[in-house]
Amino acid sequence: MMSTPTVLVLPAPGQGHVNPMMILSHKLVDHGCHVIFVNSDFTHKRVVRSMENNNGSSSTIKLVAIPDGLGPDHDRVNLGELCDSMSRTMPSELEKLIEDLQLNEGIKVTCVVADVFMGWALEVARKVGIKGAFFWPAAASVFVLQYNASNLVADAILDSDGLPISEKPLWLSSYIPTMEIRDLWWLNMFDPFVGKQMFKYMMHCLRNSNLTEWFLCNSTPELEPEAFSLLPNILSPIGPLLTPNNNNTISVGQFWEEDISCMSWLDQQPQCSVVYVAFGSHTLFNQTQFTELALALELTNRPFLWVVRQDPNCTNKVSLPPEFKGYKGKIIGWAPQKMVLSHPAIACFVSHCGWNSTIEALSNGVPLLCWPYFGDQFFNKNYICDALKVGMAFDSDENGMISRGKIKEKVDQLLSNENTRSRSHKLMEKLKHNMDEGSTSSTNLSSNNRQLL
């Protein structure tokens, strides 16, 4: 009798990386695999703590941790420093974990599925004689750009640090929107030195692309047809990776406890009336901008659900202004976002444009108001507004601020635009079809599953 294959899944230590890889892990379990989900020790503690608070569990998936090389009190905000530490510490720890699993528990790992941002893991997989696959958690269009970064260096568009030599916009194809050089994700890391670190780290990770034939991607040709046509024999779409809409299902892999009380509050709101506001796990506002956003939500005179992340370790402290009443709204610390976006009361989503949030909104026909913060979010904003035409972007002033009046104006403009809503619903139908059994993504997942194992 053939033994059950065991897949070791390794996400990068960020909420937007852990989420889709956890959903992928559950799909692998559904396809008859055992899954060992390996987080950094810091991330592992956050995930387990959140599950305990939510009374959740992941009994079908084994959760384990390896050190990232930084101390327990390190804030891990500097991503360049974190990636440098991971690349020095985690390869040997991963190899040791694989060996210990076999020696101490009799578990033989069949395959490693690694986030591209953890690309060094495929070197470990090759060393111990097991197969490996890459998983790309962002837009396929961004992957095309990243995959061709060495060509951009060779063509003297970028220097060896990933910095622009020319200000000429990048144009990859007729469908992928023109990208301003300043929107390259590694140039949006706040600190230019960190950007250079991240660019070199990713180039190192992609050097391991010759160690696998499988690049799995959380997207679909219905969403990004041109991106997949540019890399037809490399990139394999298996998205959108979404958990089933089930009000009794707690998301596994969250860094914060989900406040389920917002669902009963949404039940009391009129259909297509609520402005949902959430900015992911990294976005920080200064007090002035936070105040403008709070007062703008009141100015809209619409019900709103606003996620204000509660992070005790964050030094960026903001507070609601004294004049804010919030009678029509509800503020929570962390949302069960997939459930929220599928609720009929939601009218639009004010978002940082992280790829997971984008996918979740588009899969539920929710138009977006785009407020990117860093990384690939600026490209996603352009894609949402210019290519898909299912959202609008805020315009900041010369100081980078967005006033309460401009926020209200843009909310009113989006919600009165029937063409945007119509396009959102048409795209939703295409994406829902691609989640069905027998769809391109479902077939790709089954096919890759057989080849990998």
Secondary structure as UniProt FT lines:
FT   STRAND          6..10
FT   HELIX           15..30
FT   TURN            31..32
FT   STRAND          34..40
FT   HELIX           41..53
FT   TURN            54..55
FT   TURN            59..60
FT   STRAND          61..66
FT   TURN            72..73
FT   HELIX           79..105
FT   STRAND          111..115
FT   HELIX           116..118
FT   TURN            119..120
FT   HELIX           121..128
FT   STRAND          131..136
FT   HELIX           140..147
FT   HELIX           149..154
FT   TURN            155..156
FT   TURN            160..161
FT   HELIX           181..183
FT   HELIX           185..187
FT   HELIX           192..206
FT   HELIX           207..211
FT   STRAND          215..217
FT   TURN            221..223
FT   HELIX           225..230
FT   TURN            232..234
FT   STRAND          235..237
FT   TURN            247..248
FT   TURN            252..253
FT   HELIX           261..267
FT   TURN            271..272
FT   STRAND          274..278
FT   TURN            280..282
FT   HELIX           287..299
FT   TURN            300..301
FT   STRAND          304..307
FT   TURN            312..313
FT   TURN            322..323
FT   TURN            327..328
FT   STRAND          329..332
FT   HELIX           337..341
FT   TURN            344..345
FT   STRAND          346..351
FT   HELIX           355..362
FT   TURN            363..365
FT   STRAND          368..370
FT   TURN            375..376
FT   HELIX           377..382
FT   HELIX           383..388
FT   STRAND          391..393
FT   TURN            398..399
FT   HELIX           404..415
FT   HELIX           418..433
FT   TURN            434..435
FT   TURN            437..438
FT   HELIX           440..452
//
